[in-house]
Amino acid sequence: MISFLRGTVAHVGLSTAVIDLNGAGMSVFATPQTLSHLKVGTEAKLFTSMIVREDSLTLFGFADDDEREVFDVLLSVSGVGPRLALAVLAVHEPEAIRVAAHTGDGKAFTKVPGIGPKVAGRIVLELAGKLVPHGTGTTTAPENAIKAEWKPQVVAAMTSLGWSEKDATVSIDKAMADSPELVDAGNVAQILRGTLRWLGQDGARAGNRVGSRG
């Protein structure tokens, strides 16, 4: 695994740069922001993540370790490959991605070319608890203030996944009645995941009731 590259910038293109390491040129994909800070003929250091495929080894470069960490976590989402993860970082700063994931802000991800509402909803769901904003405190707010903050975001995430606003609201209320600890925490991503889990269990229970009547 190559953790970082330090060498002379030999070339800067639209999506890649070449770093000269004692006569060996290493090609690295990077965001436009990272590439804009590289100047041909000067020394540069890039943190890297290597993607291994059956027929290729591809390096992706980042300005700092935080950017690389967010990239690697994004790759854990089903359907998100390295090019799409890099596109997310091209649109949003790492901290903004952490905040969007932590608060369940699916709309932030739809600003990235190639990400629609369904993919954005899946990103929010699968990143629950994986990306936390730096400096997140543990102070609590009154229950009504917390609910006013998280509920519209959870409803928006569910409508992006295909539920009507009415069905989403009803499902959230019923699911959270069984999980008051999630309400107290007020974490949008965890509440979304809990509601979807409740819906799956409720569907299974409904199926059992239908089967028993037959």
ZAFI-664565 format. One line per 10 residues: number of its first residue (from 0); for each residue x, y, z of C-alpha. Coordinates in nm, 4 decimals, m for minus. Example, Ala and Ser with C-alpha at 12.3 -4.5 7.8 and 13.67 -1.06 7.14 Angstrom:
2
0> 1.2300:m0.4500:0.7800  1.3670:m0.1060:0.7140
This chain:
214
0> 0.0000:0.0000:0.0000  0.1274:0.3448:m0.0943  0.0272:0.5941:0.1771  0.1725:0.9074:0.0215  0.3935:1.0363:m0.2580  0.6594:1.3043:m0.2236  0.8412:1.4194:m0.5315  0.8661:1.6713:m0.8128  0.5530:1.7564:m1.0080  0.6218:1.6548:m1.3670
10> 0.2786:1.7146:m1.5167  m0.0621:1.8519:m1.4183  m0.3670:1.7662:m1.6287  m0.7411:1.8138:m1.5972  m0.7915:1.5115:m1.3721  m0.4455:1.3713:m1.3037  m0.0955:1.4708:m1.2075  0.2374:1.2947:m1.2518  0.4825:1.2967:m0.9624  0.8465:1.2254:m1.0434
20> 0.9949:0.9939:m0.7800  1.3657:0.9745:m0.8573  1.3036:0.9174:m1.2266  0.9826:0.7147:m1.1963  0.6624:0.8958:m1.2894  0.3569:0.8105:m1.0771  0.0202:0.9079:m1.2226  m0.2395:1.0155:m0.9650  m0.6068:1.1079:m1.0019  m0.7116:1.4042:m0.7885
30> m0.9801:1.6687:m0.7476  m0.9506:1.9999:m0.9348  m0.8862:2.1729:m0.6006  m0.5889:1.9487:m0.5235  m0.4515:1.9752:m0.8762  m0.4750:2.3554:m0.8684  m0.2136:2.3642:m0.5912  0.0409:2.1589:m0.7861  0.2979:2.3438:m0.9930  0.5234:2.1726:m1.2474
40> 0.8852:2.1664:m1.1312  0.8065:2.2094:m0.7608  0.8053:1.9489:m0.4867  0.4692:1.8203:m0.3644  0.3321:1.5668:m0.1206  0.0048:1.3844:m0.1822  m0.1681:1.1413:0.0492  m0.2844:0.8472:m0.1588  m0.5331:0.5646:m0.1769  m0.4662:0.2726:m0.4099
50> m0.7526:0.0983:m0.5863  m0.6624:m0.2521:m0.6962  m0.8531:m0.4106:m0.9829  m0.7903:m0.7336:m1.1670  m0.6348:m0.5481:m1.4590  m0.5166:m0.2227:m1.3020  m0.3640:m0.0389:m1.0078  m0.4922:0.3190:m0.9750  m0.3713:0.5877:m0.7363  m0.5910:0.8674:m0.6076
60> m0.4209:1.1657:m0.4461  m0.5380:1.4015:m0.1719  m0.4196:1.7243:m0.0164  m0.4446:1.5880:0.3377  m0.5208:1.2760:0.5371  m0.8747:1.3880:0.6236  m0.9673:1.4106:0.2568  m0.8316:1.0611:0.2008  m1.0220:0.9236:0.5000  m1.3524:1.0621:0.3713
70> m1.2761:0.9150:0.0273  m1.2105:0.5704:0.1744  m1.5318:0.5799:0.3802  m1.7352:0.6842:0.0756  m1.6075:0.3737:m0.1017  m1.7823:0.1610:0.1625  m2.1204:0.2686:0.0207  m2.2646:0.0154:m0.2229  m2.2631:0.1519:m0.5754  m2.0076:0.4258:m0.5032
80> m1.6807:0.3723:m0.6873  m1.3592:0.5747:m0.6698  m1.4496:0.8148:m0.9511  m1.7845:0.9001:m0.7882  m1.6235:0.9330:m0.4439  m1.3691:1.1716:m0.5943  m1.6530:1.3668:m0.7578  m1.8130:1.4118:m0.4141  m1.4860:1.5582:m0.2849  m1.4659:1.7814:m0.5898
90> m1.7994:1.9394:m0.4930  m1.7797:1.9371:m0.1130  m1.5029:1.9903:0.1404  m1.4395:1.6879:0.3688  m1.6010:1.8579:0.6676  m1.9123:1.9417:0.4645  m1.9400:1.5740:0.3689  m1.9083:1.4750:0.7341  m2.1846:1.7170:0.8284  m2.4139:1.5987:0.5459
100> m2.3650:1.2343:0.6422  m2.4134:1.3046:1.0133  m2.7303:1.5105:0.9658  m2.8795:1.2963:0.6892  m2.8667:1.5782:0.4332  m2.9260:1.3799:0.1154  m2.9777:1.6961:m0.0907  m2.6129:1.7885:m0.0406  m2.5085:1.4719:m0.2232  m2.7497:1.5300:m0.5131
110> m2.5399:1.8365:m0.6007  m2.2723:1.5949:m0.7215  m2.3015:1.5027:m1.0908  m2.4045:1.1385:m1.1223  m2.5825:1.1203:m0.7856  m2.9614:1.1197:m0.7873  m3.2038:1.1128:m0.4933  m3.1972:0.7338:m0.4530  m2.8186:0.7115:m0.4471  m2.8051:1.0109:m0.2113
120> m3.0488:0.8378:0.0226  m2.8383:0.5236:0.0177  m2.5228:0.7236:0.0935  m2.6892:0.8848:0.3955  m2.8192:0.5485:0.5148  m2.4917:0.3590:0.4787  m2.2718:0.6363:0.6184  m2.4743:0.6525:0.9405  m2.2255:0.6706:1.2258  m1.9233:0.6368:0.9962
130> m1.8529:1.0054:0.9334  m1.8840:1.2498:1.2225  m1.8051:1.6226:1.2014  m1.4892:1.7270:1.3812  m1.5567:1.8861:1.7175  m1.9028:1.7337:1.7529  m2.0041:1.7978:2.1112  m2.2235:1.6030:2.3480  m2.4399:1.8889:2.4669  m2.8118:1.8232:2.4642
140> m3.1029:2.0389:2.3553  m3.4686:2.0347:2.4554  m3.6601:1.7441:2.2973  m3.8850:1.9685:2.0890  m3.5845:2.1551:1.9493  m3.4105:1.8283:1.8612  m3.7206:1.6896:1.6914  m3.7758:2.0085:1.4945  m3.4212:1.9757:1.3692  m3.4124:1.6096:1.2660
150> m3.7636:1.5224:1.1540  m3.7797:1.7292:0.8298  m3.4427:1.5875:0.7279  m3.5498:1.2278:0.7883  m3.8742:1.2870:0.5970  m3.6756:1.4356:0.3078  m3.4398:1.1372:0.3041  m3.7323:0.8916:0.2961  m3.9132:1.0780:0.0186  m3.5913:1.0647:m0.1825
160> m3.6048:0.6869:m0.1408  m3.9589:0.6709:m0.2787  m4.1976:0.7142:0.0158  m4.4680:0.9814:0.0124  m4.4284:1.2567:0.2686  m4.7393:1.1365:0.4528  m4.6256:0.7736:0.4700  m4.2768:0.8793:0.5739  m4.4086:1.0959:0.8571  m4.6405:0.8246:0.9887
170> m4.3666:0.5603:0.9708  m4.1151:0.7800:1.1510  m4.3581:0.8542:1.4330  m4.4465:0.4867:1.4802  m4.0860:0.3705:1.4587  m3.9592:0.6294:1.7038  m4.2340:0.5410:1.9516  m4.0487:0.2084:1.9831  m3.7030:0.3722:1.9937  m3.7077:0.6755:2.2254
180> m3.3314:0.6526:2.2684  m3.2869:0.7473:1.9008  m3.5158:1.0460:1.9463  m3.3115:1.1601:2.2449  m2.9898:1.1365:2.0437  m3.1419:1.3223:1.7483  m2.9013:1.1674:1.4955  m3.0695:1.1898:1.1557  m2.8869:0.8990:0.9947  m2.9529:0.6650:1.2877
190> m3.3211:0.7633:1.2986  m3.3500:0.7004:0.9244  m3.1885:0.3607:0.9592  m3.4091:0.2763:1.2588  m3.7234:0.3743:1.0689  m3.6297:0.1643:0.7661  m3.5500:m0.1281:0.9954  m3.8889:m0.0848:1.1656  m4.0636:m0.0770:0.8287  m3.8997:m0.4063:0.7329
200> m4.0024:m0.5705:1.0571  m4.3545:m0.4294:1.0334  m4.3841:m0.5607:0.6801  m4.2784:m0.9045:0.7972  m4.5348:m0.8936:1.0772  m4.8060:m0.7878:0.8339  m4.7132:m1.0756:0.6047  m4.7381:m1.3209:0.8923  m5.0834:m1.1915:0.9804  m5.2009:m1.2345:0.6230
210> m5.0560:m1.5833:0.6123  m5.2242:m1.6819:0.9380  m5.5636:m1.5734:0.8033  m5.5158:m1.7899:0.4965
